Each structure stands twice: as structure tokens, then as C-alpha cells.
């Protein structure tokens, strides 16, 4: 199953894609992107989250992450997604937002027994376990190049909301663990 999409089953290193329901372009607003950065910083400091690469796009986030014991990556990502969904819905409700009614209506249409009023994230994390160095670097480059391919910036390091500046030795709004040695592929960290 290595390299295939799956649920996070143990504390290995994963490439994740977290996507907003209906691919709504929520993260075009700075306040929402900043909420994600602050939450990721909290998870790094308080929940053992190691971030190796990330990018915040308009409607999804890519991450390469794992966790330190005693934390479980699946629990940390679940809590992160739950917090962000509440935080951003609150921001949409209380801060200036020209698309407020439209977005809240779409989020409420996705509600279920599990997501009472609003569903912000699509189900799942599109988790792909990293299994070798080449595959890992392919994913790091894919993440850091995402804003360039989307036409948002000319150079990777120009997109503030990604790990590219870290990999280019520049100042960044979120510190990441630079991959300089092979990760422990497929080894459980219990």
C-alpha cells in the first residue's frame, strides 16, 4: 500500500491533501490563510507535528508531515481540521466577507449527523505514505511548485504561504523541517 492513497494508519510520514468541500476558494482571504498558519504553529509546538513541506492554495492544502510520540498523526490532523473548520466558519460569519451567504449555504448543504451545521472539509485526507527519497522529493517539489503552476507567482519562494522559502534559505512565516537526510520510510514510530 505504500505510495497509494489511504487513511493514516500509523505514524509514518505522509503527503496529505486537505480540500474544502465543493472546492470553494476560501483561502483567497488572508485572514483564513493566517488562521491556518497559526493553527499549524500550534500543532508544531503542542501536538508534536513535524512539517516538512506545505502549501496553502485557494481551496486546498498540501502537507508532508509526521508526528512525534506520544501523538498520533491521524488525531492531530483530525483536530487541526476540526479547529480550522470552526475558526474559518466563524470568520466568515463575523468578519467582512462578500460571499458570506453563498459559502455558508454550501457548507450547510454538506452538513450531516457528524457535521451538524456546516461541513467545511471534504472527507478524507488523500493520505499517501512516503516510501522512498525520490518519491518524497517529487512531492516536495510538487508542493513548492504548485503556486507557480497556478500562475500565482513566478518563483516558488515568492509564495508566502508555502515551504518553498524555507528550502531556498529565505525568511518564512512557518518554520519547517528541511529534509536533508532520508526519512524513516514505512517504519512505525510507536
C-alpha positions as CSV (number, residue, x, y, z in Angstrom):
1,X,0.0,0.0,0.0
2,X,3.0,2.3,0.1
3,X,2.6,5.2,-2.3
4,X,-1.1,4.6,-2.6
5,X,-3.9,6.8,-1.2
6,X,-5.0,5.5,2.1
7,X,-6.1,6.6,5.5
8,X,-3.4,7.4,8.0
9,X,-2.9,4.2,9.8
10,X,0.3,4.8,11.8
11,X,2.8,7.5,12.5
12,X,4.8,7.3,9.3
13,X,5.5,10.3,7.0
14,X,2.6,11.2,4.7
15,X,1.8,13.5,1.8
16,X,-1.7,14.9,2.6
17,X,-4.2,16.9,0.6
18,X,-6.9,18.6,2.6
19,X,-9.6,20.0,0.4
20,X,-12.5,22.4,1.1
21,X,-16.0,21.0,0.2
22,X,-17.1,21.8,-3.4
23,X,-13.6,23.2,-4.0
24,X,-14.7,26.6,-2.7
25,X,-12.0,29.2,-2.9
26,X,-12.0,30.1,0.8
27,X,-8.3,30.6,1.2
28,X,-8.2,33.6,-1.1
29,X,-8.6,35.7,2.0
30,X,-5.6,36.5,4.1
31,X,-7.3,36.1,7.4
32,X,-8.2,32.5,6.6
33,X,-4.7,31.6,5.4
34,X,-3.3,33.2,8.6
35,X,-5.6,31.1,10.7
36,X,-4.2,28.0,9.1
37,X,-0.6,29.2,9.7
38,X,-1.3,29.9,13.4
39,X,-3.0,26.5,13.8
40,X,-0.1,24.7,12.2
41,X,2.3,26.5,14.5
42,X,0.2,25.4,17.5
43,X,0.3,21.8,16.3
44,X,4.0,22.0,15.9
45,X,4.5,23.4,19.4
46,X,1.9,21.5,21.3
47,X,1.0,18.3,19.3
48,X,4.3,17.0,18.1
49,X,3.6,17.8,14.4
50,X,6.6,17.8,12.1
51,X,6.0,19.7,8.9
52,X,8.5,19.0,6.0
53,X,6.6,20.8,3.3
54,X,3.3,22.7,2.9
55,X,1.3,25.0,0.6
56,X,-1.9,26.8,1.1
57,X,-3.8,27.2,-2.2
58,X,-7.2,28.8,-2.7
59,X,-9.2,25.7,-1.9
60,X,-6.8,23.1,-0.6
61,X,-3.7,22.5,1.4
62,X,-0.9,20.1,0.7
63,X,1.3,18.9,3.6
64,X,4.2,16.5,4.1
65,X,4.0,15.6,7.8
66,X,4.6,13.2,10.6
67,X,4.3,13.3,14.4
68,X,6.5,12.7,17.4
69,X,5.4,10.3,20.1
70,X,3.1,10.1,22.0
71,X,1.0,11.9,19.4
72,X,-0.8,10.2,16.6
73,X,-0.8,11.9,13.2
74,X,-4.4,11.0,12.5
75,X,-5.5,12.6,15.7
76,X,-3.5,15.7,15.1
77,X,-4.9,16.2,11.6
78,X,-8.4,15.4,12.8
79,X,-8.1,18.1,15.5
80,X,-6.5,20.6,13.1
81,X,-9.3,20.2,10.5
82,X,-12.0,20.4,13.2
83,X,-10.4,23.6,14.7
84,X,-9.9,25.2,11.3
85,X,-13.4,24.5,10.1
86,X,-14.9,26.1,13.2
87,X,-12.5,29.1,13.1
88,X,-13.0,29.9,9.4
89,X,-16.8,29.5,9.5
90,X,-16.7,31.9,12.5
91,X,-14.5,34.3,10.5
92,X,-16.9,34.1,7.5
93,X,-19.9,34.8,9.9
94,X,-18.3,37.7,11.8
95,X,-15.7,39.4,9.5
96,X,-16.2,41.2,6.2
97,X,-16.9,38.6,3.5
98,X,-18.8,39.4,0.3
99,X,-19.5,35.8,-0.3
100,X,-20.8,35.0,3.2
101,X,-24.3,33.8,2.4
102,X,-23.2,31.7,-0.6
103,X,-20.4,30.0,1.3
104,X,-22.4,29.3,4.4
105,X,-25.2,27.9,2.3
106,X,-22.9,25.5,0.5
107,X,-21.2,24.4,3.8
108,X,-24.7,23.9,5.4
109,X,-25.8,21.7,2.4
110,X,-22.9,19.4,3.2
111,X,-23.9,19.1,6.9
112,X,-24.7,15.6,8.2
113,X,-25.2,13.8,11.5
114,X,-21.4,14.0,12.0
115,X,-21.1,17.7,10.9
116,X,-24.2,19.2,12.5
117,X,-24.4,22.7,10.9
118,X,-21.6,23.0,8.5
119,X,-19.2,20.7,6.7
120,X,-16.0,22.6,5.7
121,X,-13.6,19.9,4.6
122,X,-14.1,17.1,2.1
123,X,-13.9,13.7,3.8
124,X,-10.5,12.1,4.0
125,X,-7.0,13.4,3.7
126,X,-5.9,11.8,0.5
127,X,-3.0,10.4,2.5
128,X,-0.1,8.9,0.6
129,X,2.6,7.3,2.6
130,X,6.1,8.4,1.5
131,X,8.1,5.4,0.7
132,X,11.5,6.5,-0.7
133,X,13.7,9.5,-1.2
134,X,12.8,10.1,-4.9
135,X,9.1,10.0,-4.2
136,X,9.5,12.3,-1.3
137,X,11.4,14.9,-3.3
138,X,8.8,14.6,-6.1
139,X,6.1,15.6,-3.6
140,X,8.2,18.4,-2.0
141,X,8.8,19.9,-5.5
142,X,5.2,19.4,-6.4
143,X,4.0,21.2,-3.3
144,X,6.5,24.1,-3.6
145,X,5.8,24.5,-7.4
146,X,2.0,24.5,-7.0
147,X,1.7,28.3,-6.9
148,X,4.0,28.7,-9.9
149,X,2.0,26.1,-11.9
150,X,-1.2,28.0,-10.9
151,X,0.2,31.3,-12.2
152,X,0.2,33.0,-8.8
153,X,3.9,33.7,-8.7
154,X,6.9,33.4,-11.0
155,X,9.2,31.7,-8.5
156,X,8.5,29.1,-5.8
157,X,9.9,31.2,-3.0
158,X,7.7,34.1,-3.8
159,X,4.5,32.4,-2.5
160,X,4.4,33.4,1.2
161,X,2.1,30.5,2.2
162,X,4.4,27.6,1.3
163,X,7.6,25.9,2.5
164,X,9.4,27.0,-0.7
165,X,11.1,29.9,1.1
166,X,12.4,27.5,3.7
167,X,14.0,25.4,1.0
168,X,15.5,28.4,-0.6
169,X,17.1,29.7,2.6
170,X,14.8,32.7,2.9
171,X,12.7,34.0,5.8
172,X,9.4,32.2,6.2
173,X,6.1,32.7,8.1
174,X,6.2,29.0,9.2
175,X,9.3,27.0,10.0
176,X,9.5,23.5,8.5
177,X,11.9,20.6,9.0
178,X,14.1,20.8,5.9
179,X,14.6,17.3,4.5
180,X,18.4,16.8,4.5
181,X,18.5,13.1,5.3
182,X,16.3,10.2,4.3
183,X,13.1,9.9,6.4
184,X,12.2,6.7,8.1
185,X,10.0,5.3,5.4
186,X,7.4,2.8,6.4
187,X,8.8,2.4,10.0
188,X,6.2,2.6,12.7
189,X,7.1,5.2,15.4
190,X,5.2,3.7,18.3
